[in-house]
Amino acid sequence: MNSNNPHIIDLDNTARVALHKLDTIPDLKSRTLFVIDSDGVMVGSLTDGDIRRGLLAGLEISDPLKKFINKNFKYVTNTQQNNIAVIKKFKQEAIDLIPVLDNENRIVKIMDFKSITTILPVSALLMAGGRGERLKPLTDNTPKPMLRVGSKPILEINIDRLVNYGIDDFYISIKYLGNQIKDYFGDGSSKGIRIQYIEEVEPRGTIGAMHAVNCKYPDLIVMNADVLTNIDFEDFYEQYIATESQMMVASVPYKVRIPYGIMQLDDEGKINSLIEKPTYSYYSNAGIYMLKADLKQLIPQDQPFNATDLMELLINENKPIKHFPILNYWLDIGKQEDFIKAQVDIKHLSL
């Protein structure tokens, strides 16, 4: 990065220049400068408080920055930037801006925790190729993931939420009217991310496109593009890591209430007990998965393959596969009434 960034300043400037640059930053909480030398190496940080303390100590506003800078600055390395524990520590200390340094202490990027929740070291695959038959005529000329919920397409809502969790490596599986999706999002650079497209000639199932993914990270989120949810992706990831799962499936609690007394019988028809109007709890598949990226080796190239097929395969091989109950909002926008409900719900959701 260079000194054109509003938070970066060259060491050969004066405190007056730095103060002017700080004043151009509109957000008071973000008024921090990272000072680099002529080789681009970070040598210190600077706030208006540092300048004020220097002036009170007898320095002049025209003095060089090297007299004002804080050389004991906070930073993370390239290898630490995806460490959730490190990120949480900075957030607990209420530090909003953190520079990421390479091996030569040059600034690679600046993390701003006012605009992102965390930085998850995962790639994301969004399944956006469906026809949306049950939403016709809305989908006659628009792919279902591009239908607007509130002010944004459903797909953009999901991308923006994932970006908020620091995810920057995206794949989107497209088929029906897929060019509309490509034209809208492009390569993702407008959102500071990378988007690659997997174009399906024939339907590949709910996870078949994963075979074509070359992830930047060892773990992958796969998500149906037409799901509206405020799932906590950080909690999802941490549970996935803590349980050492090969695959974790987000689930939605589903209760079945029986309006009658239920008899429990033995093999001979004898009534052993009676349960009056019981309620049974089950968990349904929410269409969001966290899994090891190398599981793509199990996915065939020449036939449709669903997430449930992969789940059954892992279960049969006794591989660790766990579920993650979504305790907040979740809606699968599959029918007209779901779409109408989403337009109402979006007004009250923090997404």
HUSULKA-V970464 format. One line per field, one symbol per residue. ss: DSSP state (h for helix, s for strand, l for the rest). psi: psi as a letter, one per 40 degrees, with the letter a starting at -180 (. if undefined). Layout:
# HUSULKA-V970464
ss: ???
psi: ???
This chain:
# HUSULKA-V970464
ss: lllllllssslllshhhhhhhhhllllhhhlsssssllllssssssshhhhhhhhhlllllllshhhllsllllsssllllllhhhhhhhhhllllsssssllllssssssslllllllllsssssslllllhhhllllllllhhhlssllsshhhhhhhhhhhllllsssssslllhhhhhhhhlllhhhllssssssllllllllhhhhhllllllssssssllssslllhhhhhhhhhhllllssssssssssslllssssslllllssssssllsssssssssssssshhhhhhllllllllhhhhhhhhhhllllsssssslllssslllhhhhhhhhhhhhhlll
psi: iieeheehiideiidddddddddehdhdeeghihhiaeeehheiihidddddddddeeiideiideedihegiiiiideeeehdddddddddefhdhhihiaeefihdihhhedeidahhgiihhhhfeidfdeeiededehideehhhbeiidddddddddddeehehihhhichfddddddddaeedeefihhiihhhdiheaeededdehgidieihhhhheehhifihddddddddddefidhhhhihhhhhhheihhhhiaeeehhdihhhgihhhihihefhihihdeedeehideiihiddddddddddefihhiihhheaihhhgdidddddddddddeeig.
